[in-house]
Amino acid sequence: FTLGAGFRQYTGDRAHWNIAGLYSLKGYKLIRADAVAPGLLSGHLDLRSTLGWRDATQVRYQGLGIESPADMDTAFRMQQTFGGGDATAHIDRWLHLTAGASYEHYAIHDPTGDLSSVQDVSTADTAPGVGVDPSYIHSFASVALDWRRPGTDYARSGGLYQVTRHFWKDINGTYSFDRLDSEVVQHIPILRENWVISLHGVVVTTLND
């Protein structure tokens, strides 16, 4: 259960900046500020920048993969500082290209509450990166075919087909990895959109060790 508050200030017709904070019963915290400038260049370019900090106090860790021990139930506390930006180019009505980059730092601690700490029961073989506070340069590129109508926030028809390639480069060169995200959304209107069947699929895969 989470409570939060935010403030948004418009600086133009659609451009705005906002700041928001969240706090949960388990002590999770998030503070985030965004600046958004959509519809530049006659609607062909959107710009966004983000700066924030989050504190996840009880992140569960149950080992690597399906062969991890059934009785393994540990946790860690993750504090993340992040900041960056991205740009989306609307090539035409359906085709959208996005690219961005950010800096992300992770500080790992013992969890709050009565949960066992990952660092107390795991090694680098069973929990890669245990005891390390990595910093990453995170870059990504995405291509999307999006014809949801009447809008992305309230679609009654159309679909979204999107592929995103992520690159997390560890500044110390140890824990770098890539990831590929694929997402499909398809809305099927029935009886002149009185009913809509919405199908949604996501596949996320790490591309290396």
Buried (B, 14 or more C-beta within 10 A) or exposed (E): EEEEEEEEEEEEEEBBBBBBBBBBEEEBBBBBBBBBBBBBEEEEBBBBBBBBBBBBBBBEBEBEEEEEEEEBEBBBBBBBBBBBBBBBEBEEEBEBEBBBEBBBBBEBBBBBEEBBBBBEBBEEEBBBBBEEEBBBBBBBBBBBEBBBBEEEEEBBBBBBBBBBBBBBBBEEEEBBBBBEBEBBBBBEBEEEEEEEEEEEEEEEEEEEE
